[in-house]
């Protein structure tokens, strides 16, 4: 019955990522709701690294509240937001350690199935498909899905090369 209904009344729902300007407004509202005082520049950075997803922005704010002493009583400025994101392993594109492991695995093997990537990451395949891949595929266009599985795009290869050279520079700077 439901198949016949779908054929008669086709409903197509398309959800897009929020633009940074709109997501910044959402971050401001979420910060108020979570009782976190964050500067306008700090809120914009959180919007930028949240990849168009309000739930990621909310997670960043919740973690900031737990991680930064006095987040409810004093304003958190851009420098502190940057330090917080760096300590939590979030880069300028909003990619996390899991995202980078996903990309590194593809760099190493060339192409891989969803199941192989899930095993490599130690996660369920549906979680990888729903939580990790949308940003990498749709938002940043670092990965493409083809007949042979997932593989890096030229932008993905470029990003991972730049990230590896930045990691080397950071490691040398620490010495």
N, C-alpha and C positions, 0 to 999 in steps of 0.2 A: 504494500500500500504506500509506504513512504517513498519508494522509488518512483511510483507513478506521480505522486505529489511533486517531487523534485523536478520531474520532467515538465509538468504543467506550470509550475510557479518557480522559475529559476531565480534564485537569490544569490548574488555574488557579493561577498563581503571582502573588502580590501582594506587592510590596516597598514598604515604608513608609519614610519618613524617620525617623531616630533622634530620639527626644526629647532635649532639651538635657542632661538629667541623665545619660542613658546615653552620649551623645556626649562629655560631659566625662570620663567614665571611660575612653572610648576614647582621648581626647586625652592623658590621663595616661599610659596604656600606650604610645601612640605616642611621646610625648616621652621616655619611658624607653628605648624601643627605638632612638630616633634620637639619644640622648645629648644631649637638650636639657633644661635645667633651667628650668622655668616655674612661676610661683607658681600656687596654686589659683585665684585670681581671674583671672589671665592665661589659664589653661587653660579656664576657663568662658567667657571672652570669645571665645576661638578656637572653642569649641564653638558659641557663639551665632551667629557669623558664617559658620560652615561649612554652614549650611542643612540640617542633618540628615545630611550626607554625610561619612563617615569619610575618603574620598579627598581631599576639600577640606581637611579638618583636617590631614591628612598633608602636603599641599602647603604649607599655611601654616607648619607646623612646619619643613619642609625649607627653606623660604625664610627663616624666622627664623634658622635655624642658620647659613645663609650670610651673612645680612645683619647680624646683631647680633654684634659682637665679644664673645667670651667666653661665648657661649650654652651651651657645654658645661661651663664652670667656675664660673659664678655664676648665681644665680637671676634670671630675667627677670620683672620685676614688671608689673603691669597698665598702668602709664603707658608703659612701653617697648613692650608689646604693642600698645597703642592707636596709638602713634607709628609702629610698623612697619606696621600695617594702613593707616593714613592714607597713608604713603609708597608703599604698594603699591596704592593706589586702592580699598581695600575699605571700604565704608561700614558703618553700624551694622546694616543688614539683611543684610550679607554680599554686597551687590551690587558687581560690579566695573565697570571702565570699559566692557567689552563689554556688560554688562547694561544700563548706563545709555544707551549708544548705541542699543541695541535699543529701549528704552523711548522715547527721544527721537525716533527714526525713526517709531515708531507715533504719537507725539503729533503729529508734523509731517504725516503722510500719512493719518491716520485708521485705515486698516486695510491690511494687506499680507499677501502670501503668504509662505510659508516661504522660497521661492527669492529673493524680493525682499529679505527680511531678511538672508539669507545673503550676497547680493551686497553689500548695504550694510555688513555687518560684515567682509567679505573672508574669509568662512569657508565651509566646505562645509555644505550643508543638513542632512545627517545629524548633523554636529557641533552645529549650532545646536539641532536637535530633541533631541539626547541630553544635551548639556552645559549649555546655557543655559536652554532653555524649562522644564525640570522645576521649577526653583526659582521662576521667574517665574509659572508657571501653577499648579502644585500647592501649593508651599510658601507663597508670598506672595500669590497670587491677584491679581497685578497685570495679568495678560493673560488673555484668553479667546480660544478658537478658535471662530469661527462660520462661516457659509456664505460670508461675504465675506472670510475670512482672519483673521489675528490682529489684535486690537484691544485697547486699554487698557480695563480695568475702571474703575469709579469710584475704587476704591482706587489703581489705577495712575495715574490722572490726578492724584489728590491727592498721591501720592508724588512725582511728577515736578514738580509745582508747588512743593512744599516743598523738594525738592532744589535746584531752580533758585534759590529765594530764599535758601537756605543758601549756595549757591555765590557769589551776589552779596555776601552778608554777609562771607564769607571773603575774597573779593577786595578788598572795601573795608577789611577789617581789616589786610590786608597792606601797605596804602599808608602 
